[in-house]
Amino acid sequence: MADYPLLPLPAPVRRSVSGRGWGGGEIRLPGRERQGERFGPVFERLRRTLDPDHPLTFGEDPAGIAPEREEKTAV
């Protein structure tokens, strides 16, 4: 390993941190109306999906569940 001269570094200086901005300021949370706009459609879709008057039904054809699992015939 080659010998290199040491680099001179400046002496450390203490500085006060008071008065400096250390963040983004006040936290602003979305209001009830804004959350309703964003999440209302998601909950409405979930409500329709879980509606007891329209229960979920499953098909009896197992090939319809995972078509990528169908056996391919050699061509």
PDB file of N, H, CA, C and O in Angstrom:
ATOM      1  N   MET A   1       0.849  -1.171   0.000  1.00  0.00           N
ATOM      2  CA  MET A   1       0.000   0.000   0.000  1.00  0.00           C
ATOM      3  C   MET A   1       0.897   1.236   0.000  1.00  0.00           C
ATOM      4  O   MET A   1       1.861   1.318   0.761  1.00  0.00           O
ATOM      5  N   ALA A   2       0.572   2.172  -0.844  1.00  0.00           N
ATOM      6  H   ALA A   2      -0.211   2.106  -1.462  1.00  0.00           H
ATOM      7  CA  ALA A   2       1.396   3.375  -0.973  1.00  0.00           C
ATOM      8  C   ALA A   2       1.147   4.322   0.200  1.00  0.00           C
ATOM      9  O   ALA A   2       0.046   4.374   0.749  1.00  0.00           O
ATOM     10  N   ASP A   3       2.170   5.058   0.569  1.00  0.00           N
ATOM     11  H   ASP A   3       3.065   5.017   0.124  1.00  0.00           H
ATOM     12  CA  ASP A   3       2.040   6.046   1.645  1.00  0.00           C
ATOM     13  C   ASP A   3       1.642   7.379   1.040  1.00  0.00           C
ATOM     14  O   ASP A   3       2.341   7.927   0.188  1.00  0.00           O
ATOM     15  N   TYR A   4       0.504   7.891   1.497  1.00  0.00           N
ATOM     16  H   TYR A   4      -0.063   7.446   2.189  1.00  0.00           H
ATOM     17  CA  TYR A   4       0.028   9.185   1.028  1.00  0.00           C
ATOM     18  C   TYR A   4       0.074  10.156   2.203  1.00  0.00           C
ATOM     19  O   TYR A   4      -0.050   9.730   3.351  1.00  0.00           O
ATOM     20  N   PRO A   5       0.248  11.437   1.945  1.00  0.00           N
ATOM     21  CA  PRO A   5       0.232  12.400   3.046  1.00  0.00           C
ATOM     22  C   PRO A   5      -1.180  12.547   3.600  1.00  0.00           C
ATOM     23  O   PRO A   5      -2.159  12.382   2.872  1.00  0.00           O
ATOM     24  N   LEU A   6      -1.281  12.852   4.873  1.00  0.00           N
ATOM     25  H   LEU A   6      -0.486  12.986   5.464  1.00  0.00           H
ATOM     26  CA  LEU A   6      -2.583  13.053   5.490  1.00  0.00           C
ATOM     27  C   LEU A   6      -3.224  14.326   4.960  1.00  0.00           C
ATOM     28  O   LEU A   6      -2.549  15.330   4.731  1.00  0.00           O
ATOM     29  N   LEU A   7      -4.514  14.268   4.772  1.00  0.00           N
ATOM     30  H   LEU A   7      -5.062  13.452   4.957  1.00  0.00           H
ATOM     31  CA  LEU A   7      -5.244  15.451   4.309  1.00  0.00           C
ATOM     32  C   LEU A   7      -5.591  16.319   5.511  1.00  0.00           C
ATOM     33  O   LEU A   7      -6.122  15.812   6.499  1.00  0.00           O
ATOM     34  N   PRO A   8      -5.310  17.586   5.449  1.00  0.00           N
ATOM     35  CA  PRO A   8      -5.673  18.452   6.574  1.00  0.00           C
ATOM     36  C   PRO A   8      -7.184  18.716   6.565  1.00  0.00           C
ATOM     37  O   PRO A   8      -7.746  19.111   5.543  1.00  0.00           O
ATOM     38  N   LEU A   9      -7.820  18.499   7.693  1.00  0.00           N
ATOM     39  H   LEU A   9      -7.363  18.178   8.523  1.00  0.00           H
ATOM     40  CA  LEU A   9      -9.252  18.761   7.831  1.00  0.00           C
ATOM     41  C   LEU A   9      -9.446  19.994   8.684  1.00  0.00           C
ATOM     42  O   LEU A   9      -8.656  20.239   9.596  1.00  0.00           O
ATOM     43  N   PRO A  10     -10.479  20.780   8.413  1.00  0.00           N
ATOM     44  CA  PRO A  10     -10.710  21.964   9.238  1.00  0.00           C
ATOM     45  C   PRO A  10     -11.131  21.551  10.647  1.00  0.00           C
ATOM     46  O   PRO A  10     -11.672  20.465  10.856  1.00  0.00           O
ATOM     47  N   ALA A  11     -10.880  22.418  11.586  1.00  0.00           N
ATOM     48  H   ALA A  11     -10.441  23.300  11.416  1.00  0.00           H
ATOM     49  CA  ALA A  11     -11.259  22.152  12.973  1.00  0.00           C
ATOM     50  C   ALA A  11     -12.775  22.170  13.092  1.00  0.00           C
ATOM     51  O   ALA A  11     -13.434  22.972  12.430  1.00  0.00           O
ATOM     52  N   PRO A  12     -13.340  21.302  13.922  1.00  0.00           N
ATOM     53  CA  PRO A  12     -14.803  21.285  14.073  1.00  0.00           C
ATOM     54  C   PRO A  12     -15.297  22.568  14.720  1.00  0.00           C
ATOM     55  O   PRO A  12     -14.633  23.140  15.584  1.00  0.00           O
ATOM     56  N   VAL A  13     -16.467  23.010  14.292  1.00  0.00           N
ATOM     57  H   VAL A  13     -17.007  22.546  13.590  1.00  0.00           H
ATOM     58  CA  VAL A  13     -17.062  24.233  14.817  1.00  0.00           C
ATOM     59  C   VAL A  13     -18.427  23.871  15.382  1.00  0.00           C
ATOM     60  O   VAL A  13     -19.231  23.228  14.708  1.00  0.00           O
ATOM     61  N   ARG A  14     -18.689  24.285  16.623  1.00  0.00           N
ATOM     62  H   ARG A  14     -18.035  24.808  17.170  1.00  0.00           H
ATOM     63  CA  ARG A  14     -19.999  24.041  17.224  1.00  0.00           C
ATOM     64  C   ARG A  14     -20.964  25.119  16.758  1.00  0.00           C
ATOM     65  O   ARG A  14     -20.642  26.308  16.751  1.00  0.00           O
ATOM     66  N   ARG A  15     -22.151  24.678  16.369  1.00  0.00           N
ATOM     67  H   ARG A  15     -22.412  23.713  16.375  1.00  0.00           H
ATOM     68  CA  ARG A  15     -23.175  25.619  15.928  1.00  0.00           C
ATOM     69  C   ARG A  15     -24.475  25.325  16.659  1.00  0.00           C
ATOM     70  O   ARG A  15     -24.757  24.182  17.017  1.00  0.00           O
ATOM     71  N   SER A  16     -25.238  26.338  16.868  1.00  0.00           N
ATOM     72  H   SER A  16     -25.010  27.267  16.577  1.00  0.00           H
ATOM     73  CA  SER A  16     -26.535  26.185  17.524  1.00  0.00           C
ATOM     74  C   SER A  16     -27.554  25.709  16.494  1.00  0.00           C
ATOM     75  O   SER A  16     -27.543  26.150  15.345  1.00  0.00           O
ATOM     76  N   VAL A  17     -28.421  24.821  16.912  1.00  0.00           N
ATOM     77  H   VAL A  17     -28.430  24.464  17.845  1.00  0.00           H
ATOM     78  CA  VAL A  17     -29.439  24.321  15.995  1.00  0.00           C
ATOM     79  C   VAL A  17     -30.784  24.980  16.233  1.00  0.00           C
ATOM     80  O   VAL A  17     -31.737  24.703  15.505  1.00  0.00           O
ATOM     81  N   SER A  18     -30.886  25.844  17.232  1.00  0.00           N
ATOM     82  H   SER A  18     -30.111  26.069  17.823  1.00  0.00           H
ATOM     83  CA  SER A  18     -32.161  26.495  17.490  1.00  0.00           C
ATOM     84  C   SER A  18     -32.505  27.443  16.345  1.00  0.00           C
ATOM     85  O   SER A  18     -31.633  28.107  15.784  1.00  0.00           O
ATOM     86  N   GLY A  19     -33.764  27.490  16.019  1.00  0.00           N
ATOM     87  H   GLY A  19     -34.472  26.951  16.475  1.00  0.00           H
ATOM     88  CA  GLY A  19     -34.205  28.386  14.962  1.00  0.00           C
ATOM     89  C   GLY A  19     -34.122  27.786  13.568  1.00  0.00           C
ATOM     90  O   GLY A  19     -34.549  28.413  12.598  1.00  0.00           O
ATOM     91  N   ARG A  20     -33.585  26.595  13.457  1.00  0.00           N
ATOM     92  H   ARG A  20     -33.238  26.085  14.245  1.00  0.00           H
ATOM     93  CA  ARG A  20     -33.514  25.972  12.129  1.00  0.00           C
ATOM     94  C   ARG A  20     -34.774  25.149  11.896  1.00  0.00           C
ATOM     95  O   ARG A  20     -35.335  24.582  12.833  1.00  0.00           O
ATOM     96  N   GLY A  21     -35.200  25.090  10.682  1.00  0.00           N
ATOM     97  H   GLY A  21     -34.744  25.551   9.921  1.00  0.00           H
ATOM     98  CA  GLY A  21     -36.359  24.276  10.333  1.00  0.00           C
ATOM     99  C   GLY A  21     -35.946  22.825  10.186  1.00  0.00           C
ATOM    100  O   GLY A  21     -35.128  22.492   9.329  1.00  0.00           O
ATOM    101  N   TRP A  22     -36.503  21.966  11.008  1.00  0.00           N
ATOM    102  H   TRP A  22     -37.168  22.236  11.704  1.00  0.00           H
ATOM    103  CA  TRP A  22     -36.114  20.557  10.976  1.00  0.00           C
ATOM    104  C   TRP A  22     -37.220  19.657  10.464  1.00  0.00           C
ATOM    105  O   TRP A  22     -37.178  18.453  10.717  1.00  0.00           O
ATOM    106  N   GLY A  23     -38.161  20.159   9.788  1.00  0.00           N
ATOM    107  H   GLY A  23     -38.194  21.137   9.582  1.00  0.00           H
ATOM    108  CA  GLY A  23     -39.213  19.278   9.320  1.00  0.00           C
ATOM    109  C   GLY A  23     -40.122  19.979   8.340  1.00  0.00           C
ATOM    110  O   GLY A  23     -39.862  21.097   7.894  1.00  0.00           O
ATOM    111  N   GLY A  24     -41.177  19.298   8.026  1.00  0.00           N
ATOM    112  H   GLY A  24     -41.388  18.390   8.388  1.00  0.00           H
ATOM    113  CA  GLY A  24     -42.119  19.828   7.067  1.00  0.00           C
ATOM    114  C   GLY A  24     -43.156  20.728   7.682  1.00  0.00           C
ATOM    115  O   GLY A  24     -44.072  21.178   6.994  1.00  0.00           O
ATOM    116  N   GLY A  25     -43.037  20.997   8.948  1.00  0.00           N
ATOM    117  H   GLY A  25     -42.293  20.631   9.507  1.00  0.00           H
ATOM    118  CA  GLY A  25     -44.009  21.866   9.588  1.00  0.00           C
ATOM    119  C   GLY A  25     -45.128  21.051  10.207  1.00  0.00           C
ATOM    120  O   GLY A  25     -44.938  19.909  10.626  1.00  0.00           O
ATOM    121  N   GLU A  26     -46.275  21.655  10.251  1.00  0.00           N
ATOM    122  H   GLU A  26     -46.429  22.583   9.910  1.00  0.00           H
ATOM    123  CA  GLU A  26     -47.425  21.044  10.895  1.00  0.00           C
ATOM    124  C   GLU A  26     -47.966  19.886  10.045  1.00  0.00           C
ATOM    125  O   GLU A  26     -48.036  19.980   8.820  1.00  0.00           O
ATOM    126  N   ILE A  27     -48.342  18.805  10.712  1.00  0.00           N
ATOM    127  H   ILE A  27     -48.285  18.728  11.707  1.00  0.00           H
ATOM    128  CA  ILE A  27     -48.909  17.647  10.009  1.00  0.00           C
ATOM    129  C   ILE A  27     -50.370  17.934   9.710  1.00  0.00           C
ATOM    130  O   ILE A  27     -51.132  18.332  10.591  1.00  0.00           O
ATOM    131  N   ARG A  28     -50.752  17.727   8.449  1.00  0.00           N
ATOM    132  H   ARG A  28     -50.133  17.403   7.733  1.00  0.00           H
ATOM    133  CA  ARG A  28     -52.136  17.937   8.048  1.00  0.00           C
ATOM    134  C   ARG A  28     -52.726  16.590   7.630  1.00  0.00           C
ATOM    135  O   ARG A  28     -52.264  15.967   6.674  1.00  0.00           O
ATOM    136  N   LEU A  29     -53.737  16.159   8.348  1.00  0.00           N
ATOM    137  H   LEU A  29     -54.112  16.665   9.124  1.00  0.00           H
ATOM    138  CA  LEU A  29     -54.392  14.900   8.040  1.00  0.00           C
ATOM    139  C   LEU A  29     -55.611  15.161   7.157  1.00  0.00           C
ATOM    140  O   LEU A  29     -56.222  16.226   7.241  1.00  0.00           O
ATOM    141  N   PRO A  30     -55.966  14.190   6.309  1.00  0.00           N
ATOM    142  CA  PRO A  30     -57.160  14.389   5.473  1.00  0.00           C
ATOM    143  C   PRO A  30     -58.426  14.374   6.335  1.00  0.00           C
ATOM    144  O   PRO A  30     -58.531  13.625   7.306  1.00  0.00           O
ATOM    145  N   GLY A  31     -59.356  15.200   5.959  1.00  0.00           N
ATOM    146  H   GLY A  31     -59.271  15.808   5.170  1.00  0.00           H
ATOM    147  CA  GLY A  31     -60.612  15.276   6.705  1.00  0.00           C
ATOM    148  C   GLY A  31     -61.546  14.124   6.355  1.00  0.00           C
ATOM    149  O   GLY A  31     -61.250  13.298   5.492  1.00  0.00           O
ATOM    150  N   ARG A  32     -62.662  14.093   7.038  1.00  0.00           N
ATOM    151  H   ARG A  32     -62.902  14.764   7.739  1.00  0.00           H
ATOM    152  CA  ARG A  32     -63.652  13.039   6.832  1.00  0.00           C
ATOM    153  C   ARG A  32     -64.159  13.026   5.389  1.00  0.00           C
ATOM    154  O   ARG A  32     -64.342  11.959   4.803  1.00  0.00           O
ATOM    155  N   GLU A  33     -64.382  14.200   4.822  1.00  0.00           N
ATOM    156  H   GLU A  33     -64.234  15.067   5.298  1.00  0.00           H
ATOM    157  CA  GLU A  33     -64.896  14.283   3.455  1.00  0.00           C
ATOM    158  C   GLU A  33     -63.888  13.734   2.454  1.00  0.00           C
ATOM    159  O   GLU A  33     -64.248  12.991   1.541  1.00  0.00           O
ATOM    160  N   ARG A  34     -62.643  14.099   2.629  1.00  0.00           N
ATOM    161  H   ARG A  34     -62.350  14.702   3.370  1.00  0.00           H
ATOM    162  CA  ARG A  34     -61.591  13.637   1.711  1.00  0.00           C
ATOM    163  C   ARG A  34     -61.422  12.120   1.793  1.00  0.00           C
ATOM    164  O   ARG A  34     -61.260  11.454   0.771  1.00  0.00           O
ATOM    165  N   GLN A  35     -61.461  11.581   3.004  1.00  0.00           N
ATOM    166  H   GLN A  35     -61.593  12.123   3.834  1.00  0.00           H
ATOM    167  CA  GLN A  35     -61.356  10.129   3.143  1.00  0.00           C
ATOM    168  C   GLN A  35     -62.559   9.440   2.515  1.00  0.00           C
ATOM    169  O   GLN A  35     -62.430   8.371   1.918  1.00  0.00           O
ATOM    170  N   GLY A  36     -63.730  10.054   2.652  1.00  0.00           N
ATOM    171  H   GLY A  36     -63.835  10.922   3.137  1.00  0.00           H
ATOM    172  CA  GLY A  36     -64.929   9.499   2.017  1.00  0.00           C
ATOM    173  C   GLY A  36     -64.807   9.478   0.504  1.00  0.00           C
ATOM    174  O   GLY A  36     -65.234   8.522  -0.143  1.00  0.00           O
ATOM    175  N   GLU A  37     -64.223  10.530  -0.064  1.00  0.00           N
ATOM    176  H   GLU A  37     -63.876  11.307   0.461  1.00  0.00           H
ATOM    177  CA  GLU A  37     -64.022  10.574  -1.522  1.00  0.00           C
ATOM    178  C   GLU A  37     -63.067   9.475  -1.986  1.00  0.00           C
ATOM    179  O   GLU A  37     -63.299   8.826  -3.006  1.00  0.00           O
ATOM    180  N   ARG A  38     -61.998   9.279  -1.228  1.00  0.00           N
ATOM    181  H   ARG A  38     -61.810   9.806  -0.400  1.00  0.00           H
ATOM    182  CA  ARG A  38     -60.984   8.299  -1.622  1.00  0.00           C
ATOM    183  C   ARG A  38     -61.422   6.872  -1.406  1.00  0.00           C
ATOM    184  O   ARG A  38     -61.246   6.028  -2.284  1.00  0.00           O
ATOM    185  N   PHE A  39     -61.998   6.586  -0.232  1.00  0.00           N
ATOM    186  H   PHE A  39     -62.141   7.272   0.482  1.00  0.00           H
ATOM    187  CA  PHE A  39     -62.267   5.208   0.133  1.00  0.00           C
ATOM    188  C   PHE A  39     -63.727   4.797  -0.013  1.00  0.00           C
ATOM    189  O   PHE A  39     -64.049   3.615   0.108  1.00  0.00           O
ATOM    190  N   GLY A  40     -64.606   5.747  -0.269  1.00  0.00           N
ATOM    191  H   GLY A  40     -64.345   6.708  -0.367  1.00  0.00           H
ATOM    192  CA  GLY A  40     -66.026   5.430  -0.415  1.00  0.00           C
ATOM    193  C   GLY A  40     -66.302   4.380  -1.484  1.00  0.00           C
ATOM    194  O   GLY A  40     -67.018   3.418  -1.209  1.00  0.00           O
ATOM    195  N   PRO A  41     -65.757   4.527  -2.705  1.00  0.00           N
ATOM    196  CA  PRO A  41     -66.011   3.515  -3.737  1.00  0.00           C
ATOM    197  C   PRO A  41     -65.484   2.128  -3.364  1.00  0.00           C
ATOM    198  O   PRO A  41     -66.094   1.119  -3.717  1.00  0.00           O
ATOM    199  N   VAL A  42     -64.376   2.073  -2.666  1.00  0.00           N
ATOM    200  H   VAL A  42     -63.880   2.893  -2.379  1.00  0.00           H
ATOM    201  CA  VAL A  42     -63.805   0.785  -2.260  1.00  0.00           C
ATOM    202  C   VAL A  42     -64.739   0.088  -1.276  1.00  0.00           C
ATOM    203  O   VAL A  42     -65.010  -1.105  -1.413  1.00  0.00           O
ATOM    204  N   PHE A  43     -65.231   0.828  -0.288  1.00  0.00           N
ATOM    205  H   PHE A  43     -65.011   1.797  -0.177  1.00  0.00           H
ATOM    206  CA  PHE A  43     -66.127   0.233   0.704  1.00  0.00           C
ATOM    207  C   PHE A  43     -67.484  -0.099   0.102  1.00  0.00           C
ATOM    208  O   PHE A  43     -68.117  -1.074   0.508  1.00  0.00           O
ATOM    209  N   GLU A  44     -67.935   0.688  -0.850  1.00  0.00           N
ATOM    210  H   GLU A  44     -67.420   1.480  -1.180  1.00  0.00           H
ATOM    211  CA  GLU A  44     -69.206   0.379  -1.516  1.00  0.00           C
ATOM    212  C   GLU A  44     -69.099  -0.925  -2.303  1.00  0.00           C
ATOM    213  O   GLU A  44     -70.024  -1.738  -2.290  1.00  0.00           O
ATOM    214  N   ARG A  45     -67.997  -1.123  -2.975  1.00  0.00           N
ATOM    215  H   ARG A  45     -67.246  -0.463  -2.985  1.00  0.00           H
ATOM    216  CA  ARG A  45     -67.788  -2.377  -3.718  1.00  0.00           C
ATOM    217  C   ARG A  45     -67.711  -3.561  -2.749  1.00  0.00           C
ATOM    218  O   ARG A  45     -68.270  -4.622  -3.026  1.00  0.00           O
ATOM    219  N   LEU A  46     -67.035  -3.389  -1.635  1.00  0.00           N
ATOM    220  H   LEU A  46     -66.581  -2.527  -1.410  1.00  0.00           H
ATOM    221  CA  LEU A  46     -66.955  -4.441  -0.626  1.00  0.00           C
ATOM    222  C   LEU A  46     -68.334  -4.734  -0.050  1.00  0.00           C
ATOM    223  O   LEU A  46     -68.683  -5.894   0.164  1.00  0.00           O
ATOM    224  N   ARG A  47     -69.117  -3.694   0.201  1.00  0.00           N
ATOM    225  H   ARG A  47     -68.833  -2.751   0.028  1.00  0.00           H
ATOM    226  CA  ARG A  47     -70.467  -3.866   0.739  1.00  0.00           C
ATOM    227  C   ARG A  47     -71.339  -4.653  -0.234  1.00  0.00           C
ATOM    228  O   ARG A  47     -72.092  -5.534   0.180  1.00  0.00           O
ATOM    229  N   ARG A  48     -71.237  -4.335  -1.549  1.00  0.00           N
ATOM    230  H   ARG A  48     -70.625  -3.619  -1.885  1.00  0.00           H
ATOM    231  CA  ARG A  48     -72.011  -5.073  -2.555  1.00  0.00           C
ATOM    232  C   ARG A  48     -71.561  -6.521  -2.646  1.00  0.00           C
ATOM    233  O   ARG A  48     -72.385  -7.419  -2.816  1.00  0.00           O
ATOM    234  N   THR A  49     -70.245  -6.756  -2.533  1.00  0.00           N
ATOM    235  H   THR A  49     -69.575  -6.026  -2.395  1.00  0.00           H
ATOM    236  CA  THR A  49     -69.711  -8.110  -2.628  1.00  0.00           C
ATOM    237  C   THR A  49     -70.190  -8.971  -1.477  1.00  0.00           C
ATOM    238  O   THR A  49     -70.488 -10.151  -1.667  1.00  0.00           O
ATOM    239  N   LEU A  50     -70.269  -8.400  -0.288  1.00  0.00           N
ATOM    240  H   LEU A  50     -70.028  -7.442  -0.134  1.00  0.00           H
ATOM    241  CA  LEU A  50     -70.653  -9.157   0.900  1.00  0.00           C
ATOM    242  C   LEU A  50     -72.138  -9.065   1.223  1.00  0.00           C
ATOM    243  O   LEU A  50     -72.556  -9.448   2.316  1.00  0.00           O
ATOM    244  N   ASP A  51     -72.935  -8.568   0.294  1.00  0.00           N
ATOM    245  H   ASP A  51     -72.596  -8.257  -0.594  1.00  0.00           H
ATOM    246  CA  ASP A  51     -74.368  -8.410   0.504  1.00  0.00           C
ATOM    247  C   ASP A  51     -75.018  -9.782   0.717  1.00  0.00           C
ATOM    248  O   ASP A  51     -74.889 -10.660  -0.137  1.00  0.00           O
ATOM    249  N   PRO A  52     -75.721  -9.980   1.852  1.00  0.00           N
ATOM    250  CA  PRO A  52     -76.325 -11.292   2.113  1.00  0.00           C
ATOM    251  C   PRO A  52     -77.463 -11.635   1.147  1.00  0.00           C
ATOM    252  O   PRO A  52     -77.787 -12.811   0.981  1.00  0.00           O
ATOM    253  N   ASP A  53     -78.073 -10.635   0.510  1.00  0.00           N
ATOM    254  H   ASP A  53     -77.809  -9.680   0.645  1.00  0.00           H
ATOM    255  CA  ASP A  53     -79.154 -10.910  -0.444  1.00  0.00           C
ATOM    256  C   ASP A  53     -78.622 -11.461  -1.766  1.00  0.00           C
ATOM    257  O   ASP A  53     -79.380 -12.043  -2.542  1.00  0.00           O
ATOM    258  N   HIS A  54     -77.338 -11.286  -2.027  1.00  0.00           N
ATOM    259  H   HIS A  54     -76.722 -10.814  -1.396  1.00  0.00           H
ATOM    260  CA  HIS A  54     -76.709 -11.789  -3.250  1.00  0.00           C
ATOM    261  C   HIS A  54     -75.452 -12.564  -2.874  1.00  0.00           C
ATOM    262  O   HIS A  54     -74.341 -12.048  -2.996  1.00  0.00           O
ATOM    263  N   PRO A  55     -75.628 -13.807  -2.415  1.00  0.00           N
ATOM    264  CA  PRO A  55     -74.456 -14.568  -1.960  1.00  0.00           C
ATOM    265  C   PRO A  55     -73.514 -14.916  -3.108  1.00  0.00           C
ATOM    266  O   PRO A  55     -73.911 -14.954  -4.273  1.00  0.00           O
ATOM    267  N   LEU A  56     -72.272 -15.164  -2.753  1.00  0.00           N
ATOM    268  H   LEU A  56     -71.950 -15.133  -1.807  1.00  0.00           H
ATOM    269  CA  LEU A  56     -71.277 -15.558  -3.745  1.00  0.00           C
ATOM    270  C   LEU A  56     -71.580 -16.970  -4.225  1.00  0.00           C
ATOM    271  O   LEU A  56     -72.005 -17.819  -3.442  1.00  0.00           O
ATOM    272  N   THR A  57     -71.362 -17.217  -5.497  1.00  0.00           N
ATOM    273  H   THR A  57     -71.017 -16.527  -6.133  1.00  0.00           H
ATOM    274  CA  THR A  57     -71.530 -18.563  -6.041  1.00  0.00           C
ATOM    275  C   THR A  57     -70.258 -18.940  -6.769  1.00  0.00           C
ATOM    276  O   THR A  57     -69.551 -18.091  -7.312  1.00  0.00           O
ATOM    277  N   PHE A  58     -69.989 -20.213  -6.767  1.00  0.00           N
ATOM    278  H   PHE A  58     -70.563 -20.902  -6.326  1.00  0.00           H
ATOM    279  CA  PHE A  58     -68.803 -20.714  -7.436  1.00  0.00           C
ATOM    280  C   PHE A  58     -69.231 -21.665  -8.535  1.00  0.00           C
ATOM    281  O   PHE A  58     -70.181 -22.430  -8.374  1.00  0.00           O
ATOM    282  N   GLY A  59     -68.531 -21.613  -9.641  1.00  0.00           N
ATOM    283  H   GLY A  59     -67.758 -20.992  -9.772  1.00  0.00           H
ATOM    284  CA  GLY A  59     -68.830 -22.523 -10.738  1.00  0.00           C
ATOM    285  C   GLY A  59     -68.369 -23.936 -10.417  1.00  0.00           C
ATOM    286  O   GLY A  59     -67.482 -24.147  -9.590  1.00  0.00           O
ATOM    287  N   GLU A  60     -68.991 -24.899 -11.091  1.00  0.00           N
ATOM    288  H   GLU A  60     -69.711 -24.727 -11.763  1.00  0.00           H
ATOM    289  CA  GLU A  60     -68.643 -26.288 -10.853  1.00  0.00           C
ATOM    290  C   GLU A  60     -67.556 -26.780 -11.789  1.00  0.00           C
ATOM    291  O   GLU A  60     -67.095 -27.912 -11.643  1.00  0.00           O
ATOM    292  N   ASP A  61     -67.135 -25.976 -12.735  1.00  0.00           N
ATOM    293  H   ASP A  61     -67.510 -25.056 -12.854  1.00  0.00           H
ATOM    294  CA  ASP A  61     -66.129 -26.380 -13.707  1.00  0.00           C
ATOM    295  C   ASP A  61     -64.737 -26.044 -13.177  1.00  0.00           C
ATOM    296  O   ASP A  61     -64.371 -24.870 -13.130  1.00  0.00           O
ATOM    297  N   PRO A  62     -63.955 -27.047 -12.778  1.00  0.00           N
ATOM    298  CA  PRO A  62     -62.628 -26.740 -12.238  1.00  0.00           C
ATOM    299  C   PRO A  62     -61.684 -26.133 -13.266  1.00  0.00           C
ATOM    300  O   PRO A  62     -60.729 -25.453 -12.889  1.00  0.00           O
ATOM    301  N   ALA A  63     -61.921 -26.357 -14.541  1.00  0.00           N
ATOM    302  H   ALA A  63     -62.697 -26.909 -14.847  1.00  0.00           H
ATOM    303  CA  ALA A  63     -61.064 -25.770 -15.571  1.00  0.00           C
ATOM    304  C   ALA A  63     -61.284 -24.260 -15.657  1.00  0.00           C
ATOM    305  O   ALA A  63     -60.393 -23.530 -16.092  1.00  0.00           O
ATOM    306  N   GLY A  64     -62.442 -23.796 -15.255  1.00  0.00           N
ATOM    307  H   GLY A  64     -63.165 -24.389 -14.902  1.00  0.00           H
ATOM    308  CA  GLY A  64     -62.731 -22.368 -15.287  1.00  0.00           C
ATOM    309  C   GLY A  64     -62.016 -21.598 -14.196  1.00  0.00           C
ATOM    310  O   GLY A  64     -61.881 -20.378 -14.291  1.00  0.00           O
ATOM    311  N   ILE A  65     -61.558 -22.280 -13.167  1.00  0.00           N
ATOM    312  H   ILE A  65     -61.667 -23.271 -13.090  1.00  0.00           H
ATOM    313  CA  ILE A  65     -60.887 -21.612 -12.056  1.00  0.00           C
ATOM    314  C   ILE A  65     -59.463 -21.225 -12.447  1.00  0.00           C
ATOM    315  O   ILE A  65     -59.043 -20.087 -12.234  1.00  0.00           O
ATOM    316  N   ALA A  66     -58.725 -22.169 -13.017  1.00  0.00           N
ATOM    317  H   ALA A  66     -59.066 -23.093 -13.190  1.00  0.00           H
ATOM    318  CA  ALA A  66     -57.329 -21.917 -13.368  1.00  0.00           C
ATOM    319  C   ALA A  66     -57.077 -22.425 -14.790  1.00  0.00           C
ATOM    320  O   ALA A  66     -56.568 -23.533 -14.963  1.00  0.00           O
ATOM    321  N   PRO A  67     -57.422 -21.637 -15.804  1.00  0.00           N
ATOM    322  CA  PRO A  67     -57.267 -22.108 -17.176  1.00  0.00           C
ATOM    323  C   PRO A  67     -55.807 -22.391 -17.559  1.00  0.00           C
ATOM    324  O   PRO A  67     -55.547 -23.157 -18.486  1.00  0.00           O
ATOM    325  N   GLU A  68     -54.851 -21.770 -16.840  1.00  0.00           N
ATOM    326  H   GLU A  68     -55.062 -21.148 -16.086  1.00  0.00           H
ATOM    327  CA  GLU A  68     -53.460 -22.009 -17.191  1.00  0.00           C
ATOM    328  C   GLU A  68     -53.017 -23.424 -16.780  1.00  0.00           C
ATOM    329  O   GLU A  68     -51.930 -23.865 -17.154  1.00  0.00           O
ATOM    330  N   ARG A  69     -53.843 -24.118 -16.028  1.00  0.00           N
ATOM    331  H   ARG A  69     -54.726 -23.760 -15.725  1.00  0.00           H
ATOM    332  CA  ARG A  69     -53.496 -25.474 -15.608  1.00  0.00           C
ATOM    333  C   ARG A  69     -54.052 -26.534 -16.551  1.00  0.00           C
ATOM    334  O   ARG A  69     -53.849 -27.727 -16.325  1.00  0.00           O
ATOM    335  N   GLU A  70     -54.741 -26.121 -17.591  1.00  0.00           N
ATOM    336  H   GLU A  70     -54.906 -25.152 -17.775  1.00  0.00           H
ATOM    337  CA  GLU A  70     -55.274 -27.087 -18.552  1.00  0.00           C
ATOM    338  C   GLU A  70     -54.111 -27.803 -19.221  1.00  0.00           C
ATOM    339  O   GLU A  70     -53.048 -27.230 -19.462  1.00  0.00           O
ATOM    340  N   GLU A  71     -54.349 -29.068 -19.509  1.00  0.00           N
ATOM    341  H   GLU A  71     -55.213 -29.534 -19.314  1.00  0.00           H
ATOM    342  CA  GLU A  71     -53.309 -29.848 -20.175  1.00  0.00           C
ATOM    343  C   GLU A  71     -53.241 -29.465 -21.632  1.00  0.00           C
ATOM    344  O   GLU A  71     -54.268 -29.402 -22.308  1.00  0.00           O
ATOM    345  N   LYS A  72     -52.074 -29.215 -22.113  1.00  0.00           N
ATOM    346  H   LYS A  72     -51.240 -29.266 -21.563  1.00  0.00           H
ATOM    347  CA  LYS A  72     -51.872 -28.865 -23.523  1.00  0.00           C
ATOM    348  C   LYS A  72     -51.568 -30.134 -24.309  1.00  0.00           C
ATOM    349  O   LYS A  72     -50.806 -30.992 -23.862  1.00  0.00           O
ATOM    350  N   THR A  73     -52.166 -30.236 -25.465  1.00  0.00           N
ATOM    351  H   THR A  73     -52.785 -29.539 -25.827  1.00  0.00           H
ATOM    352  CA  THR A  73     -51.890 -31.397 -26.319  1.00  0.00           C
ATOM    353  C   THR A  73     -50.744 -31.053 -27.256  1.00  0.00           C
ATOM    354  O   THR A  73     -50.599 -29.907 -27.682  1.00  0.00           O
ATOM    355  N   ALA A  74     -49.933 -32.052 -27.572  1.00  0.00           N
ATOM    356  H   ALA A  74     -50.051 -32.982 -27.225  1.00  0.00           H
ATOM    357  CA  ALA A  74     -48.799 -31.836 -28.466  1.00  0.00           C
ATOM    358  C   ALA A  74     -49.292 -31.603 -29.882  1.00  0.00           C
ATOM    359  O   ALA A  74     -50.193 -32.303 -30.343  1.00  0.00           O
ATOM    360  N   VAL A  75     -48.732 -30.652 -30.566  1.00  0.00           N
ATOM    361  H   VAL A  75     -48.000 -30.083 -30.192  1.00  0.00           H
ATOM    362  CA  VAL A  75     -49.136 -30.331 -31.931  1.00  0.00           C
ATOM    363  C   VAL A  75     -48.155 -30.919 -32.913  1.00  0.00           C
ATOM    364  O   VAL A  75     -48.320 -30.758 -34.122  1.00  0.00           O
TER     365      VAL A  75
END
